[in-house]
Amino acid sequence: NVFIRFAGWVLAKVFRHTAMCIEVDVASFAELARALTSPKSLRPHVIVAPTHRSLYDFLIVSYIFFSLPEMGIDLPYIAAASDFESIPVIGWLASKAGAFFLTRGGTKVDSSLNDALDKITKNKSVAIEVFIEGKRSRCRTFSTPKTGFLRCAAETNEDFVILPITINYEGLPDEASLL
């Protein structure tokens, strides 16, 4: 879609101006693509589970999928915190880019998340990007994983492959705003 192509162009410009180098282990992504070469009807859904250190994380991961279409995996839907939905322009842009919003911190299964997963996974194999840690960890340690999303995914009776991704920074792009 035109919006996604424009966003990809903008991200390429942003990354050129804000990062000295972004390295991607393309061989690992190629291995995933080979593993998913079974017939479309049998292809599992992919849960992309990156570490969460910066607001750049979801942009970088989405851009990897955008810039490597030969993997045969569409851009991931992004599971974002409901806080982003209420931000005036950002919420609208995120939803246009394939984000769906979930409520964090509940102890019960979120029925709206179940509905969103059912809708997304209905007729095709998809990739879903979710930050299992639930929030950013700026001190380079892993936070305790949140299991709500995985629990909802298990209840869909669909097949999922989990792709863990580590994102490391020499310096966090949004570090100046934290000082």
C-alpha positions as CSV (number, residue, x, y, z in Angstrom):
1,N,0.0,0.0,0.0
2,V,1.1,3.6,-0.7
3,F,1.2,4.4,3.0
4,I,3.6,1.6,3.8
5,R,5.9,2.5,0.9
6,F,6.0,6.1,1.9
7,A,6.7,5.1,5.5
8,G,9.6,2.8,4.2
9,W,11.1,5.8,2.3
10,V,10.8,8.0,5.4
11,L,12.4,5.4,7.6
12,A,15.3,5.0,5.2
13,K,15.9,8.7,5.5
14,V,15.6,8.8,9.3
15,F,18.0,5.8,9.7
16,R,20.6,7.5,7.4
17,H,20.5,10.6,9.6
18,T,20.3,9.1,13.0
19,A,22.4,5.9,12.9
20,M,26.0,5.3,11.9
21,C,25.4,1.7,11.2
22,I,22.5,-0.8,11.4
23,E,23.7,-4.4,11.1
24,V,21.3,-7.2,10.3
25,D,22.0,-11.0,10.5
26,V,20.4,-11.6,7.1
27,A,21.5,-15.3,7.2
28,S,19.2,-15.9,10.2
29,F,16.3,-14.3,8.4
30,A,17.1,-16.4,5.3
31,E,17.0,-19.5,7.5
32,L,13.5,-18.5,8.7
33,A,12.4,-18.0,5.1
34,R,13.6,-21.5,4.2
35,A,11.8,-23.0,7.2
36,L,8.6,-21.4,6.1
37,T,8.7,-22.6,2.4
38,S,6.0,-25.2,3.0
39,P,2.7,-24.8,1.1
40,K,0.8,-21.6,2.1
41,S,-2.0,-23.6,3.6
42,L,0.4,-25.2,6.1
43,R,2.5,-22.2,6.9
44,P,2.5,-21.2,10.5
45,H,2.2,-17.6,11.7
46,V,5.4,-16.0,12.9
47,I,5.6,-14.2,16.2
48,V,8.6,-11.8,16.0
49,A,9.8,-11.2,19.5
50,P,12.5,-8.6,19.7
51,T,14.2,-7.2,22.8
52,H,12.9,-3.7,23.6
53,R,15.5,-1.1,24.4
54,S,14.3,2.0,22.4
55,L,11.3,3.4,20.6
56,Y,13.3,2.7,17.4
57,D,12.9,-1.1,17.9
58,F,9.6,-1.5,16.2
59,L,10.7,0.7,13.4
60,I,13.9,-1.2,12.8
61,V,12.2,-4.6,12.8
62,S,9.4,-3.5,10.5
63,Y,11.9,-1.9,8.2
64,I,13.9,-5.2,8.0
65,F,10.8,-7.0,6.8
66,F,10.0,-4.2,4.4
67,S,13.5,-4.2,2.9
68,L,13.8,-8.0,2.6
69,P,10.7,-9.0,0.6
70,E,12.5,-12.0,-0.7
71,M,11.8,-13.7,2.7
72,G,8.2,-14.0,1.6
73,I,6.9,-12.7,4.9
74,D,4.7,-9.6,4.9
75,L,5.3,-6.7,7.2
76,P,4.5,-7.7,10.7
77,Y,1.4,-6.5,12.5
78,I,2.6,-4.7,15.6
79,A,1.1,-5.4,19.1
80,A,1.4,-2.0,20.7
81,A,0.4,-0.8,24.1
82,S,-3.0,1.0,24.2
83,D,-1.2,4.1,25.4
84,F,-0.1,4.7,21.8
85,E,-3.7,4.6,20.5
86,S,-4.6,7.7,22.4
87,I,-1.7,9.8,21.0
88,P,-3.3,12.1,18.4
89,V,-1.3,11.5,15.2
90,I,0.9,8.6,16.3
91,G,-2.1,6.3,17.1
92,W,-3.6,6.9,13.7
93,L,-0.3,6.4,11.9
94,A,0.4,3.2,13.9
95,S,-3.0,1.7,13.0
96,K,-2.5,2.5,9.3
97,A,0.9,0.7,9.5
98,G,-0.7,-2.5,10.9
99,A,-0.6,-1.9,14.6
100,F,-3.3,-3.3,17.0
101,F,-3.5,-2.2,20.5
102,L,-3.6,-4.2,23.7
103,T,-4.1,-3.4,27.3
104,R,-1.2,-4.2,29.6
105,G,-1.2,-5.2,33.2
106,G,-4.4,-7.2,33.4
107,T,-4.5,-10.6,35.0
108,K,-7.4,-11.9,32.9
109,V,-7.4,-12.8,29.2
110,D,-8.1,-9.7,27.1
111,S,-11.1,-10.6,24.9
112,S,-10.3,-7.7,22.5
113,L,-6.8,-9.2,22.0
114,N,-8.4,-12.5,21.2
115,D,-10.7,-10.8,18.7
116,A,-7.8,-9.0,17.1
117,L,-5.7,-12.2,16.8
118,D,-8.6,-14.0,15.3
119,K,-9.2,-11.3,12.7
120,I,-5.5,-11.0,11.8
121,T,-4.8,-14.8,11.5
122,K,-8.1,-15.7,9.9
123,N,-7.2,-16.5,6.2
124,K,-3.5,-16.1,5.8
125,S,-0.1,-16.7,7.4
126,V,1.1,-13.5,9.1
127,A,3.9,-12.1,11.2
128,I,3.1,-10.4,14.4
129,E,5.7,-8.3,16.2
130,V,5.3,-8.2,20.0
131,F,7.6,-7.1,22.7
132,I,7.4,-10.0,25.2
133,E,9.2,-7.8,27.9
134,G,6.2,-5.5,27.7
135,K,8.2,-2.3,28.2
136,R,11.6,-0.8,27.3
137,S,14.6,-1.9,29.3
138,R,17.3,0.8,29.0
139,C,19.8,-0.8,31.3
140,R,20.7,-3.7,28.9
141,T,19.1,-6.3,31.1
142,F,16.1,-8.4,30.2
143,S,12.8,-7.7,31.9
144,T,10.6,-10.4,33.1
145,P,8.5,-11.7,30.1
146,K,4.8,-10.9,30.0
147,T,2.8,-14.0,29.0
148,G,-0.6,-12.5,28.2
149,F,0.0,-12.3,24.4
150,L,1.4,-15.8,24.2
151,R,-1.5,-17.1,26.2
152,C,-4.0,-15.5,23.8
153,A,-2.0,-16.8,20.8
154,A,-2.2,-20.3,22.2
155,E,-5.9,-20.1,22.6
156,T,-6.4,-19.4,18.8
157,N,-5.6,-23.0,17.9
158,E,-3.3,-21.6,15.2
159,D,0.3,-22.7,14.6
160,F,3.0,-20.1,15.5
161,V,6.7,-20.0,15.2
162,I,8.5,-17.7,17.6
163,L,11.4,-15.7,16.1
164,P,13.5,-14.1,18.9
165,I,15.5,-11.1,17.8
166,T,18.1,-9.2,19.8
167,I,18.5,-5.5,19.2
168,N,21.6,-3.9,20.6
169,Y,22.7,-0.3,20.6
170,E,26.1,1.4,21.2
171,G,24.0,4.3,22.4
172,L,20.2,4.5,22.6
173,P,18.7,6.8,19.9
174,D,16.3,8.3,22.5
175,E,18.9,8.5,25.3
176,A,19.1,12.3,25.2
177,S,15.4,12.6,26.0
178,L,16.0,10.5,29.2
179,L,18.6,12.7,30.7
